[in-house]
Amino acid sequence: MQDLKKNEEEIKHNKRKKEQINSEYNTITKGIDIMEL
């Protein structure tokens, strides 16, 4: 039962990390788009 809880926390953490990376990536690509214009 403890492992399940731990897994849920890990999944939430990974999801947050992925969202953070995605938003950073989007910011970078938007910045590049602006520079290219």
C-alpha positions as CSV (number, residue, x, y, z in Angstrom):
1,M,0.0,0.0,0.0
2,Q,2.9,2.4,0.8
3,D,4.5,1.7,-2.6
4,L,1.3,2.7,-4.4
5,K,1.2,6.1,-2.5
6,K,4.9,6.6,-3.4
7,N,4.2,5.8,-7.1
8,E,1.4,8.3,-7.2
9,E,3.6,11.0,-5.8
10,E,6.3,10.1,-8.3
11,I,3.8,10.3,-11.2
12,K,2.5,13.6,-10.0
13,H,6.1,14.9,-9.7
14,N,7.0,13.7,-13.2
15,K,3.9,15.2,-14.7
16,R,4.7,18.6,-13.1
17,K,8.3,18.3,-14.3
18,K,7.2,17.5,-17.8
19,E,4.8,20.5,-17.8
20,Q,7.6,22.7,-16.6
21,I,9.9,21.5,-19.4
22,N,7.1,21.9,-21.9
23,S,6.5,25.5,-20.9
24,E,10.2,26.3,-20.9
25,Y,10.5,24.7,-24.4
26,N,7.5,26.7,-25.6
27,T,9.1,29.9,-24.3
28,I,12.4,29.2,-26.0
29,T,10.7,28.3,-29.3
30,K,8.5,31.5,-29.1
31,G,11.7,33.5,-28.5
32,I,13.3,31.9,-31.5
33,D,10.2,32.6,-33.7
34,I,10.4,36.3,-32.6
35,M,14.1,36.5,-33.4
36,E,13.6,35.0,-36.9
37,L,11.0,37.6,-37.7
